[in-house]
């Protein structure tokens, strides 16, 4: 059976544990430095605690060390990798190729297994790139978000042994990951250093070559959030083995709700597969709430190119959360209004709407009387007929603020009489995981069957992650008198043995062999025109990475954008996007005969008058954003 993994974000230890409890098979978390979310860092002790907790369920912990590393930071990065090896991390997500050698050396020095995952920041969009990564020590690649099912399937056919991880939910970057330099250029905050200033969420004027505005100022580069919950089965068939939820800056409620929703959906994929798939970790989850993705932070949802080109990916009116549509304003008074729709409301709900100028307005509900809503302050722009959205659900937040899930591992227990005493065997159903505990004792036959007492004593697993699904025993064992204290000790030893078995079983899993489709020849680095024209796209910021690429036969390896001087007036490629404004406005040269009413080139213009030129590469179906 093929293991399918639900991979959840962990802002901190609390979120990581919640993700495991709510059904995640793995979590990814940032360390104290070198993570692509600089605001989400964790100390080694917390990462060690998360590893210990996750490994009890056979779940994995991946640590993001996926920024570029400057020369003076190489030794610090080496120390961190060593500490992560000692903490029990299962894999590192990396972007900087200097970390490939560092990780291999530190893992070998400590005698531990440590996998390398190529972060999405390594720009994994082609089979050639994935082959190259496979040949250089990576066991998994995080695919670019922009890939379609057909493109994923093509990569899987070309490199069938490589684990493919793909995003299924969360916020979207408009640029290919790792290929965005706008934040660094404009604000001195590098996205490749975990400090993105979210340039793509800003409002721009869109003007043509004559300086004429094509439309009113809008958030032209802002995208909706991804949601592929109805495509998990098709993604699995295409070759995806890990389904990744974005959100290392998201709060606990987000993690609980989204993980629960996707875990239940993935369970359905497994159940309907006829034995082809299984979950990558152990345990079943009981929830105290019904997951609902519309009730968690979102800008509206898109499947984002998974089915091919998609016209509904942009969120140009606002970069903020909309939440769920709850109806239209029916009637408004001086201090209250009511809504036409079936939604119910609660004190503390957050509601929002677009005014007549398409500006998003928000407010809090102060009280609810029947179907009448009294805001804390009545919005002056609210009018009958306007659509209303709920972007904060007080009732859901209350549910998720409590213990909202419990995860346990079902076991089958069997007690047998041996020559020297008793043996308790525990087996995890639908797996080959089995543990035993034995105890010497002189047999003492009871006057009546002890089966019920033995069953009751052995089932007391309340302080563990296990639940006794069934307790059986030999007839001879059922007729023995065994003190409850001895049964408790036998049970304790069995639990300890089972913990160790699960840890050993999952730690000893071998990564699937990466198949080299070129019959043992190491593939060359993909010869893409963009890398030759803009060498900084390789994101090389230290000598070790430079030497790595040199060994690959790379003749021209430029400095990372963050390390190079930026001469005034010299245009720089800041973004490479599959999102295209031509297409958004119905003027795609491939799909529409409509002629645009503007003169190119087009420019995005910030309120401070800084301009960014757009170039449309229709052959590669890309929109490029330049610094001038």
C-alpha positions in Angstrom: 0.0 0.0 0.0 1.2 3.5 -0.8 1.4 5.8 2.2 -0.3 9.2 1.9 0.8 12.0 4.1 -1.1 15.0 5.3 1.6 17.6 6.1 0.5 20.4 8.4 2.2 23.7 9.5 3.4 24.4 13.0 4.0 27.9 14.1 5.1 26.6 17.4 5.0 23.5 19.6 1.4 24.0 20.6 0.3 24.2 16.9 2.5 21.2 16.1 0.9 19.0 18.8 -2.6 20.2 17.7 -1.8 19.3 14.1 -0.9 15.7 15.2 -3.9 15.5 17.4 -6.2 16.6 14.6 -5.0 14.0 12.1 -1.7 15.2 10.5 0.8 12.5 9.4 3.6 15.0 9.6 4.3 18.6 10.5 6.8 21.2 9.3 8.2 23.7 11.7 10.9 26.5 11.7 14.0 26.4 13.9 15.6 29.4 15.5 17.0 30.7 12.2 17.2 30.1 8.5 13.4 29.4 8.0 11.4 31.0 5.3 9.1 32.5 7.9 11.3 34.6 10.1 8.4 35.4 12.4 7.8 31.7 13.2 10.9 30.4 15.0 11.3 27.7 17.7 14.0 26.6 20.0 15.6 23.2 19.8 13.9 21.9 23.0 10.5 22.6 21.6 11.4 20.8 18.3 12.7 17.9 20.4 9.4 17.8 22.3 7.4 17.9 19.1 9.5 15.0 17.6 8.9 12.9 20.7 5.1 13.6 20.6 4.8 13.0 16.8 6.9 9.8 16.7 4.5 8.1 19.2 2.0 8.0 16.3 4.6 7.3 13.6 4.2 10.9 12.4 7.2 12.9 11.1 8.7 16.3 11.9 10.3 18.3 9.1 12.3 21.4 9.9 12.5 24.3 7.5 16.0 25.5 7.0 15.0 26.9 3.6 16.5 30.4 3.4 19.7 31.3 1.5 22.7 31.4 3.9 25.3 34.1 3.8 29.0 33.2 4.0 29.4 34.3 7.6 26.5 32.1 8.6 27.8 28.8 7.3 29.2 27.6 10.6 26.1 28.7 12.5 24.0 26.7 10.0 26.2 23.7 10.6 25.7 23.9 14.3 21.9 24.2 13.8 21.8 21.2 11.6 23.7 19.1 14.1 21.3 20.2 16.9 18.3 19.2 14.7 19.8 15.8 14.1 20.2 15.3 17.9 16.6 16.6 18.4 15.2 13.8 16.2 14.1 15.7 13.1 13.1 13.4 10.3 14.0 15.7 7.4 15.2 19.2 6.5 13.6 21.4 3.9 16.4 23.4 2.2 16.8 25.9 -0.6 20.6 26.7 -0.3 22.7 23.9 -1.8 25.4 24.6 0.7 23.2 22.7 3.2 23.2 19.5 1.1 26.8 18.7 2.1 26.4 20.0 5.7 23.3 17.9 6.3 25.0 14.7 5.0 28.1 15.3 7.1 26.3 16.1 10.3 23.9 13.1 10.0 26.8 10.8 9.3 28.8 12.1 12.2 25.8 11.4 14.6 24.8 8.1 13.0 21.2 9.3 12.3 18.9 9.1 9.3 18.1 12.6 8.0 16.3 13.1 4.7 16.7 16.1 2.5 13.6 17.8 1.0 14.0 20.3 -1.8 11.9 23.3 -0.6 9.5 24.9 -3.1 11.9 27.8 -3.1 14.2 25.7 -5.3 11.7 26.3 -8.1 10.6 22.7 -8.8 8.5 23.0 -12.0 10.0 20.5 -14.4 11.0 16.8 -14.6 14.5 17.8 -15.5 14.8 19.8 -12.3 13.4 17.0 -10.2 15.8 14.5 -11.8 18.7 16.8 -11.0 17.6 17.1 -7.4 17.2 13.3 -7.1 20.8 12.9 -8.4 22.1 15.3 -5.8 20.8 13.6 -2.6 17.2 14.8 -2.3 14.5 12.2 -1.4 11.6 14.6 -1.8 10.7 17.7 -3.7 8.1 20.3 -2.8 6.5 21.0 -6.2 5.7 24.5 -7.4 2.2 25.5 -6.6 1.5 26.3 -10.3 1.7 22.8 -11.7 -1.3 21.0 -13.1 -2.3 17.4 -12.6 -0.9 16.5 -16.0 2.4 18.2 -15.2 2.7 16.5 -11.9 1.9 13.1 -13.5 4.7 13.8 -16.1 7.2 14.4 -13.4 6.2 11.3 -11.5 6.6 9.1 -14.7 10.0 10.6 -15.3 11.3 10.2 -11.7 9.0 7.5 -10.2 11.0 7.0 -7.1 11.1 10.6 -6.0 8.6 11.6 -3.3 6.4 14.4 -4.5 5.0 16.9 -2.1 2.3 19.4 -3.2 0.4 22.2 -1.6 -3.3 21.7 -1.2 -4.4 24.7 0.9 -3.5 28.2 2.1 -2.2 31.5 0.9 -0.6 31.8 -2.5 2.5 33.7 -3.7 1.9 35.2 -7.1 5.5 34.6 -8.1 7.2 31.2 -8.5 8.6 30.5 -5.0 12.3 31.5 -4.7 12.0 33.7 -7.8 10.6 36.8 -6.1 12.9 39.7 -5.4 10.3 42.6 -5.2 10.3 42.7 -1.4 14.1 42.9 -1.3 14.2 45.5 -4.0 11.5 47.8 -2.6 11.9 47.4 1.1 15.2 45.6 1.8 13.4 42.6 3.1 14.3 39.4 1.3 11.6 36.7 0.7 14.5 34.3 0.4 15.6 35.2 3.9 12.1 34.7 5.4 11.3 38.4 5.6 8.8 38.9 2.7 7.0 42.3 3.0 4.1 41.0 0.8 4.6 43.3 -2.1 2.0 41.3 -4.0 -0.8 42.3 -1.6 -0.3 46.1 -2.3 -2.6 48.3 -4.3 -1.3 49.4 -7.7 -2.5 51.6 -10.5 -2.2 49.8 -13.9 -1.2 52.2 -16.6 -0.2 51.7 -20.2 2.7 53.1 -22.3 0.9 56.4 -22.7 0.4 56.8 -18.9 -3.4 56.1 -19.2 -4.9 54.1 -16.3 -6.4 50.8 -17.6 -8.6 50.6 -14.5 -9.0 52.0 -11.0 -6.2 51.2 -8.5 -6.6 47.6 -7.4 -4.6 44.7 -5.8 -3.6 43.4 -9.2 -1.1 40.8 -7.9 -3.1 39.5 -4.9 -4.5 36.0 -5.2 -7.2 34.0 -3.5 -6.2 31.2 -1.2 -5.7 27.7 -2.5 -8.2 24.9 -1.7 -7.9 21.5 -3.3 -9.8 19.4 -0.8 -11.8 17.9 -3.7 -8.7 17.0 -5.7 -6.8 14.8 -3.3 -7.6 11.5 -5.0 -6.6 12.8 -8.4 -3.4 14.3 -7.0 -2.6 10.9 -5.4 -3.1 9.2 -8.8 -0.8 11.7 -10.4 1.9 10.8 -8.0 1.6 13.1 -5.0 2.4 11.4 -1.7 2.4 14.4 0.6 -0.4 16.9 0.8 0.8 20.2 2.3 -1.2 22.8 4.1 0.4 26.3 4.1 0.3 28.4 7.2 3.3 28.6 9.6 2.1 32.0 10.6 -1.5 30.9 11.2 -3.0 30.5 14.7 -4.1 27.4 16.6 -7.8 27.6 15.4 -6.6 27.6 11.7 -4.5 24.5 12.2 -7.2 22.6 14.0 -10.0 23.3 11.5 -8.0 22.9 8.3 -6.1 19.8 9.4 -9.3 18.1 10.6 -11.1 18.9 7.3 -8.2 17.6 5.1 -7.6 14.5 7.4 -11.2 13.4 7.0 -11.0 14.0 3.2 -7.8 12.0 2.9 -9.4 9.2 5.0 -12.1 9.0 2.3 -9.5 8.7 -0.4 -7.9 5.9 1.4 -11.2 4.1 2.1 -12.2 4.3 -1.5 -8.9 3.1 -2.9 -9.5 -0.6 -2.5 -6.3 -1.1 -0.5 -4.1 0.9 -2.8 -3.4 3.6 -0.2 -3.0 3.9 3.5 -2.3 6.8 5.9 1.4 7.5 6.5 1.0 7.5 10.3 -1.0 5.6 12.9 -4.1 6.5 14.9 -7.7 7.5 14.6 -9.1 10.9 15.6 -12.3 11.8 17.3 -13.5 15.4 16.9 -15.8 17.5 19.0 -16.6 19.8 16.1 -17.4 19.7 12.4 -14.6 21.1 10.3 -15.6 23.9 7.9 -13.0 25.6 5.8 -15.2 28.6 5.1 -15.0 29.6 8.8 -11.2 29.9 8.8 -9.1 32.7 7.4 -9.4 32.9 3.6 -9.5 35.4 0.7 -11.9 33.2 -1.2 -10.8 29.9 -2.7 -9.2 28.7 -5.9 -7.8 25.3 -7.1 -5.0 27.3 -8.8 -3.9 25.7 -12.0 -4.4 22.1 -10.8 -6.9 21.6 -13.6 -5.0 23.9 -16.0 -5.5 27.6 -16.7 -8.0 29.1 -14.2 -9.7 32.5 -14.6 -10.8 32.7 -11.0 -7.5 32.9 -9.1 -7.2 36.6 -8.4 -8.5 38.7 -5.4 -7.9 42.2 -6.8 -10.5 44.0 -4.7 -8.9 43.2 -1.3 -5.9 41.2 0.1 -7.8 40.7 3.3 -9.8 37.7 4.5 -13.4 37.6 3.3 -14.5 34.4 5.0 -17.9 32.8 4.2 -20.7 34.5 2.3 -23.7 34.7 4.8 -26.3 36.6 2.8 -27.4 40.0 1.6 -28.5 43.0 3.7 -32.3 43.0 3.7 -33.1 46.2 5.6 -30.9 48.7 7.5 -31.8 51.1 10.3 -29.9 53.7 12.3 -28.3 51.1 14.7 -29.1 47.7 13.2 -29.9 45.6 10.2 -31.1 42.2 9.2 -29.9 39.7 6.6 -31.7 37.7 3.9 -30.3 34.2 4.2 -30.1 31.1 6.4 -27.0 32.0 8.4 -27.2 32.4 12.2 -25.1 35.0 14.0 -23.5 35.4 17.4 -22.2 38.2 19.6 -18.6 38.8 18.6 -18.9 37.7 15.0 -16.7 39.7 12.5 -18.6 40.7 9.4 -17.5 42.6 6.3 -18.8 43.9 3.0 -17.8 45.8 -0.1 -19.1 49.4 -0.3 -20.2 51.1 -3.5 -16.5 52.0 -4.2 -15.5 48.3 -3.8 -13.7 49.0 -0.6 -13.8 46.3 2.0 -15.4 47.4 5.3 -15.5 45.4 8.5 -17.2 45.6 11.8 -18.0 43.5 14.9 -21.4 42.2 16.0 -22.3 43.6 19.4 -25.6 41.7 19.9 -28.1 39.6 18.0 -31.9 39.7 18.6 -33.6 37.1 16.4 -32.6 38.0 12.9 -31.6 41.5 13.7 -27.9 42.4 14.1 -26.6 45.3 16.2 -23.0 46.2 15.3 -20.7 47.9 17.8 -20.8 50.8 15.5 -23.3 50.9 12.6 -21.3 51.2 9.3 -22.4 54.3 7.4 -21.7 52.7 4.0 -24.0 49.6 4.6 -27.0 49.5 2.3 -29.8 47.0 1.5 -28.7 44.5 -1.2 -25.1 44.5 -0.3 -23.4 41.1 0.1 -22.2 40.2 3.6 -19.3 38.0 4.6 -18.3 36.5 8.0 -14.5 36.5 8.5 -14.6 35.8 12.2 -17.0 33.2 13.6 -17.4 33.5 17.4 -19.2 30.2 17.8 -16.5 28.3 15.9 -13.7 30.1 17.7 -15.3 29.0 21.0 -15.4 25.4 19.9 -11.8 25.4 18.7 -10.7 27.2 21.9 -11.3 24.0 23.8 -9.9 20.5 23.5 -11.4 19.7 20.1 -9.9 16.3 19.1 -8.3 13.2 20.6 -6.1 10.8 18.7 -5.4 7.2 19.7 -4.0 4.0 18.3 -6.2 1.0 18.4 -4.4 -2.2 19.5 -5.4 -5.9 19.7 -4.2 -7.5 23.0 -3.8 -11.2 23.6 -2.7 -12.8 26.9 -1.1 -16.3 26.7 0.3 -18.8 29.3 3.9 -19.7 28.7 6.2 -22.2 30.4 7.5 -19.5 32.8 4.5 -17.3 33.2 2.5 -14.9 31.0 3.0 -13.2 27.7 1.0 -10.1 26.6 1.1 -9.4 22.9 -0.1 -6.1 21.3 -0.7 -5.8 17.6 -1.6 -2.7 15.6 -4.4 -3.7 13.2 -3.6 -3.5 9.4 0.1 -3.3 10.1 2.9 -5.6 10.9 3.7 -3.7 14.2 3.7 -6.1 17.2 5.1 -5.9 20.6 5.4 -8.4 23.5 5.9 -8.3 27.3 6.5 -11.3 29.4 6.4 -11.9 33.2 7.4 -14.9 35.2 4.9 -16.3 37.7 3.9 -19.5 39.3 0.4 -20.4 37.9 -2.4 -20.4 40.4 -5.7 -21.7 39.1 -8.7 -19.6 40.1 -12.0 -21.1 41.3 -13.9 -19.3 38.6 -13.0 -17.6 35.3 -10.9 -14.5 35.6 -11.5 -13.4 31.9 -13.6 -10.4 32.7 -11.2 -9.0 35.4 -8.2 -9.7 33.1 -9.9 -7.9 30.2 -10.8 -5.0 32.4 -7.3 -4.6 33.8 -5.5 -4.9 30.5 -7.8 -2.4 28.8 -6.9 0.4 31.2 -4.7 2.3 28.7 -6.1 5.8 29.5 -2.7 7.5 30.2 -1.3 6.3 26.8 -2.0 6.9 23.2 -3.4 3.4 22.8 -7.0 2.1 23.0 -7.7 -1.6 23.4 -9.9 -2.5 20.5 -10.0 -6.2 21.6 -8.6 -8.2 24.4 -8.4 -12.0 24.0 -6.7 -14.7 26.0 -6.0 -18.4 26.0 -8.4 -20.6 27.9 -5.6 -21.5 30.3 -4.8 -17.9 31.0 -8.4 -17.0 31.6 -8.5 -19.6 34.4 -5.5 -18.2 36.3 -5.6 -16.0 39.3 -3.4 -13.0 38.5 -3.1 -10.1 40.9 -4.2 -6.8 39.4 -0.8 -5.3 40.3 0.9 -7.9 38.1 -1.5 -7.3 35.2 -0.8 -3.5 35.5 3.0 -4.1 35.4 2.6 -6.4 32.4 0.5 -3.8 30.7 3.1 -1.1 31.4 5.9 -3.2 30.0 3.8 -3.9 26.9 3.1 -0.2 26.3 6.9 0.6 26.6 7.7 -2.2 24.2 5.0 -0.9 21.7 6.3 2.7 21.9 9.8 1.4 21.0 8.5 -0.8 18.2 6.6 2.1 16.6 9.6 4.4 16.9 11.9 1.8 15.3 9.4 0.9 12.6 9.0 4.4 11.4 12.6 5.5 11.9 13.8 2.6 9.9 11.6 3.3 6.9 13.8 3.6 3.9 13.1 6.4 1.5 12.0 5.0 -1.9 15.0 4.5 -4.2 15.3 7.4 -6.5 15.4 6.0 -10.0 17.8 7.7 -12.4 16.1 7.7 -15.8 19.5 8.3 -17.5 21.0 4.9 -16.6 23.4 6.0 -14.0 24.4 9.3 -15.6 24.1 12.3 -13.4 21.8 14.7 -15.2 23.0 18.2 -15.8 21.4 21.3 -14.3 18.3 22.2 -16.4 19.5 24.6 -19.1 16.9 27.3 -18.7 17.3 30.6 -20.6 16.2 32.6 -17.5 19.2 31.3 -15.4 21.6 32.3 -18.1 20.1 35.7 -18.6 19.6 36.4 -14.8 22.2 34.3 -12.9 21.0 35.6 -9.6 17.9 33.3 -10.0 20.1 30.5 -8.6 20.1 32.4 -5.2 23.8 31.7 -4.4 24.9 33.6 -1.4 28.0 31.7 -0.2 31.1 29.9 -1.4 29.9 26.4 -0.6 26.8 26.8 -2.8 29.0 28.3 -5.5 31.3 25.3 -5.4 28.3 22.9 -5.4 27.1 24.4 -8.7 30.6 24.5 -10.1 30.9 20.7 -9.6 27.7 20.4 -11.7 29.5 22.1 -14.6 27.8 25.4 -14.1 30.0 28.0 -15.8 28.2 31.2 -14.8 27.0 31.4 -11.2 26.0 34.9 -10.2 25.6 36.5 -6.8 22.3 36.2 -5.1 20.1 39.3 -5.7 20.5 40.1 -2.0 24.3 40.3 -2.4 24.6 42.2 -5.7 24.6 46.0 -6.2 21.5 47.4 -7.8 22.4 50.3 -10.1 19.9 53.0 -10.5 18.0 52.8 -13.8 19.0 49.2 -14.5 16.0 47.0 -14.9 15.9 43.8 -12.8 13.6 40.8 -13.1 11.7 40.9 -9.8 8.9 38.3 -10.3 8.1 35.4 -12.6 4.3 34.5 -12.5 1.9 32.1 -14.1 -0.8 34.5 -13.1 -1.3 36.9 -16.0 -3.1 40.2 -16.1 -3.8 39.9 -19.8 -5.7 36.7 -19.1 -7.4 38.2 -16.1 -8.7 41.1 -18.3 -9.9 38.7 -21.0 -7.1 39.5 -23.5 -5.0 36.3 -23.5 -3.4 36.0 -26.9 -3.9 32.2 -26.8 -7.5 32.1 -25.9 -9.2 35.3 -26.9 -9.4 37.4 -30.0 -10.3 40.5 -28.0 -7.9 43.3 -28.6 -6.8 45.2 -25.5 -7.7 48.8 -25.2 -4.3 49.8 -24.0 -0.8 50.3 -25.5 1.9 48.1 -24.1 4.1 47.9 -22.1 1.9 48.0 -19.1 3.2 49.3 -15.7 2.1 48.6 -12.1 2.5 51.9 -10.2 2.6 52.3 -6.4 1.0 55.3 -4.7 4.6 56.7 -4.3 4.9 56.6 -8.1 7.4 53.7 -8.3 6.8 51.8 -11.5 7.2 48.2 -12.4 7.1 47.1 -16.1 5.2 44.0 -17.1 6.3 41.7 -19.9 4.2 38.9 -21.2 6.1 35.8 -22.2 3.2 34.0 -24.1 5.5 31.1 -25.3 6.0 30.0 -21.7 2.7 31.4 -20.5 4.4 33.7 -17.9 4.0 37.3 -16.8 7.3 38.9 -15.8 7.6 41.9 -13.5 10.6 44.2 -13.9 11.9 47.0 -11.6 11.4 49.7 -14.3 
